[in-house]
Structures are given as structure tokens and as C-alpha cells.
Amino acid sequence: MPLPLFLAMLALVIVSAGATLALVFWAEVPLAAFAFAALAGSLLMGVRQWR
């Protein structure tokens, strides 16, 4: 993978994470609910990869 593409993808991931957190704080979602949703999504993706 060329370096500029890798850096662009890395920047996109960082910007997406920041936008997600900004949206969570703007919508006043409890941080515990967001953390639980992230954990549940991570576990679902992990279980999906085992198959």
C-alpha cells in the first residue's frame, strides 16, 4: 500500500472517530451507553469473524 494512501486512510479514521465523539457529546448520549454500544459492536464483529 502506498504511503500517501495509508496516511489518508489513517487521517480518515481519526476524523471519523472525532466526528463520532462530537456527535455523541452534541446529542448528550451518556458515555456509558456509547461505550456499551461500541463494546457490543466489537463483540459482534469478533463473533462474525470466527465463522
Backbone hydrogen bonds, N-H to C=O, Kabsch-Sander energy under -0.5 kcal/mol:
donor,donor_aa,acceptor,acceptor_aa,energy
6,F,2,P,-2.2
7,L,3,L,-2.7
8,A,4,P,-2.1
9,M,5,L,-2.5
10,L,6,F,-2.4
11,A,7,L,-2.4
12,L,8,A,-2.3
13,V,9,M,-2.1
14,I,10,L,-2.2
15,V,11,A,-2.6
16,S,12,L,-2.5
17,A,13,V,-2.3
18,G,14,I,-2.2
19,A,15,V,-2.5
20,T,16,S,-2.3
21,L,17,A,-2.4
22,A,18,G,-2.4
23,L,19,A,-2.4
24,V,20,T,-2.3
25,F,21,L,-2.5
26,W,22,A,-2.5
27,A,23,L,-2.4
28,E,25,F,-0.6
29,V,24,V,-2.2
34,F,30,P,-2.0
35,A,31,L,-2.6
36,F,32,A,-2.4
37,A,33,A,-2.3
38,A,34,F,-2.4
39,L,35,A,-2.5
40,A,36,F,-2.7
41,G,37,A,-2.3
42,S,38,A,-2.2
43,L,39,L,-2.5
44,L,40,A,-2.4
45,M,41,G,-2.2
46,G,42,S,-2.1
47,V,43,L,-2.5
48,R,44,L,-2.2
49,Q,45,M,-1.4
50,W,46,G,-0.8
50,W,47,V,-0.6
51,R,47,V,-0.7
51,R,48,R,-0.6
